[in-house]
């Protein structure tokens, strides 16, 4: 069993991080199991069937774990962030504690501590993931616990986070080829693709590096805009699960939020070669229109419509997009009188004669406001799916295949949604249809005569 003093000595040694991880693997036994996606412990030999790379780790020689019912003071532990978005905090106690397990530590725990190199660990909410106890004749008994945090922060008290000069995000979602660079306002962006050797789409696919020329402004809105626009360009939700903040060459903060799911882009809207032009051209328009149209919400449904493998689900998410688009246009742009319930919920929008506008009426008005001449034929399938869970053909031609007629409407619906989002963003440039990736077309599309 390794002691806190040995951990501190290990941190002072000139050995590199890989060597430190090796020592910890031996010292903590199965405590280092987070670096493996699937593993079995056989005696003293750890056999792995599929490894997920550890992209960040730190030794915590002194930890304090507090739950509603008790406080635990372990001898030490580790934090690890894996390439599949998993975040784990492992602790070890130099005693046999069969009373500590996933059920005896109820509810959330708070975890604090200090790393070997002086960073403060703060976790406001974590839950017990695994527990194990072991003892052998040749070593003292130990109890090991692993916690899954809702969010993990490591901060450097000596480095100011507000005056950061660089941020690095580990992302899931973007496809990208090589490195894509662009600049907007005071920020410079570099999107580095991460090569993968298998089809595991849960692994990180890119690193986004952001530098800024001046220490001013609130970056949070720019960060959210960047991720939303990347999601739109990729037709895949782009999540970050680890953020590293630098001041000059010093790491000021490491922040990690577990995200073990996700998708990887396969059918992008914007061709890879055009991403460096699309991002800066669309950022200001996004920031100007996000509150009006709730673009972050719309893009979220847009991506879900492309990510889901079930045709009916794709259609439903596309229908929800259209519902939300017409609602925010009517609420924030049209100036139409609102019909509200007693609790303030908007039920609809009134005509001059007191009746309500229908869904198709508002959707057509919103589209014309953007200069689009759409004919919406998806509404019948949308109504059937919302009210029966099945497409129109299930009622009009029972027993016949659902996919062929639904795909025709879904293709048109996706193209119309592309038109709406790209028009709001004032984009002009090459795009690709989800259903025809081999063909690049110019947006805005030619207006039919």
Secondary structure, DSSP 8 states (H G I E B T S, - for coil): ---HHHHHHHHHSS--HHHHHHHHHHHHGGGGGGGEEEEEEETTEEEEEEE--EEEEEEEEEEEEE-SS-EE--SEEEEEEETTS-EEEEEEESS--TT-STTTS-S-EEEEEEETTSEEEEEEEEEEEEEEEEEETTEEEEEEEEEEES-EEEEETTS-STT--EEEEEEES----SEEEEEETTEEEEEEE---SS--TTS--EEEEEEESSS-S-HHHHHHHHHHHHHHHHTS--EEEEEEEEETTEEEEEEE---------SS-SS-GGGHHHHHHHHHHHHHHHHHHHTHHHHHHHHHHHHH-SSHHHHHHHHHHHHHHHHHHHIIIII---EEE-TTS-EEEEB-TTS-B--HHHHHHHHHHHTT-------HHHHHHHHHHSS-THHHHSTTS-SHHHHHHHHHHHHHHHHHHHHHHTT--EEEEETTEEEEEEEES-----
